[in-house]
């Protein structure tokens, strides 16, 4: 025999059926006889309407509106999780995959580094326009500070921007697909693989 708690969730969901060895259902529970099919209860994950006689469930029908509302809430919550995950993965990817420049060195391409590089270039450009001396240097991932010309460092900045733009565009495309998913199965099938994004030269990472 099985028993079913009489207490539903706020969304209207009954908890899972429990096997019970006793001869009577405990307080707060219904009897669920072995002869009563559990298929619809399981299919609708406890979002059902019961007919009960003398503490025993005699029929079970789907509560379709409550079930669909619950499914929609579950899907919306999972979408938010997956979108947040894709952004966190992008931040981690940028940190772990610096750009190798023509000098053979690697340069960090995180959002923070891009902002710092933009600020550095702005200061150097202003100094050049005013005819003021400016010691333009930029560091590699090994924290080795290297002298740069304004032209060459600008070229590096453009290369970094192009690489990051490709990765961000990919993330945004995957996020759009996640937002448009209509089922959890469809949502979970959407992969986020930043290694698949072509490098500026056309090859993949």
N, C-alpha and C positions, 0 to 999 in steps of 0.2 A: 504494500500500500504506500501511497504518497500523501504528503500533507503540503498545504500551501498557506503561507502567511496571509492574514487578512489585511495587513498593512501595505498599502501601495506607496510608491514614491510620489513626490510632488508632481511629476509628469504623468502619473497615472499608471505606472508600471508595477506589476506584481513581481516579487522576487522569484528566483528559480524554485522549482518543485524540489522537495526533499523526501528521501526515502524514510520510512518510519516503521519501527518494529512493534510499536504498541498496538493495543486493541482500540484505543480511543485517541482522537486528535487532541493535542495539548491546547490550553487556552490560547486564543489568538490565531488559531489555524483552522482551515477547512480540511476535510477529507477529500482526497482525489482518488477515486476508485481505479483499480487496474483496468477495468473495462472501458474507461473513458479515454478516448484518443488524445494524445498530447501534441499532435502535429501542429495544430494551429497555435497553441500556446507557445511552442518553441519557435515557430516561424515568425510570429509577431513579438517575440521576446518579452512576453508577459503583458503586452498591451492588449488586453482582452476584456470582454464583458462576461460575467459569470451568472449562471442561474444556480442558486443554491437551495437545497431542501434539507432541513434538519441537520445543518452543518456539513452536508456533503455536496460537492460540486456535481451537478447533473448535466450541465452543458457549458460550452465555451465558444464564444464568437469573437472575431477580431474587432478591436477598437481602432479602426483604420485612421481616423483623424488624429488620435493621440500618437499612434505609431509613426505616422508621416511627419508630424511635428517634431517628434523626438529624433527621427532620422535626419531631418533638416538641421536641427541644433547640433547633432553629432558631426555632421558634414561641415558646418560652418566653423566649429571649434577646431576640427582637424585641419581645415584649410589655413586657419590662422597659424597653427603650429608649424605646418609645412612651409609656409611663406617665411616665417621667422627663421626656421632652420636654413632655408636657402640663403638668406642674408648673412646668417652667422657663418655658413660654409664659405660664402664669398669672401668675407673678411679674413677667414683662416687661410683661404687659398691665396689671396693677395700677399699675405705675410710669408707664406711658405714658398712662393714662386716669384722671386725677384727677376728682374729683366736683365739679361746679359747684353751689354752694349758693345759697340765696335772695338772698344779698347780691351775687351776680354774680361772686364770686371762686371760684377753683378750689383744692381741697384734696386733698393726696396721700392715697391709700388703701392704700398698701403695708402688709404685715404689721408692719414695724417702726414705721411711723407710727401704726397702730392701737394697738399696745402703748404707745407714748408717750402717745397721747391718753387711753387708759384710765388710765394712771398719773396724768396731769394731772387728770383728773376726780376720781379718788380723793382726791388731795391737796386739791383745792378743796372736795369734799364734807366731808372731815374738818375742814377749817378752818371751814366754815360751821356744822357741828355744835358745834364748840368756841367759836364766836363770835370766831374770830380773823380778822384781815384777810388777804386773799389776792389777789394781783395776777394775775388769770386772763387769760392771753393765749394765742392760738394763731396759727400762721403759715400764710399761703397758700403756693401753689407758687412764688410770686415772692419767698418769704422775707419777706413783709411781716407783721409781728407786729401782731395786732389784738386789742383788748380784747373780752372776751366775758362774758356773764352765764352762770352755771352752767346755767340752763335752756336757753339757746340752744346752748351748746356740747354739751350732752347730746343735744339734738335732732340736731345735726350728726353726733355719734358714732353715733346710732341709724341715720341715713341711710346712713352709710358702711358700717356693719355689714350693713344690708339689702342693699346693692349687692354687697358682697364675698361675703355668704352665697349670693346667687344665682349668682355666678361659681364659687364653690367647689362648690356642689351640681352645677352643670353639669359641672365637671371630674371630680367623683366618679362621675357617671353615665357619662361617656365612659370613665373608667378601668374601671368595672364591665363595660362592653361589650367593652373590650379584653381583660380577663381571661377573658371568656366566649367569645371568638373561637376557632373550631376550626381555621381555616386562615389562612395568611399573607394570602391574598387578602381574606378577611373582615376581618382585622385592619387591613390598609392602607386598607380602604374606610371606616373609622371616622374622621370628620372632627373636628377640634378647632377651632372657630370661636367665639371669645369675643365677637365682635361680634354674634353671633346671640342672645346672652342678653339678654332684655328688661330695660330699666332699671326701677327701682322704680315708675315711672309707667305702665309697660306698653309703652312704645316700645323699640326696639332702639338700640344705640349707633351 
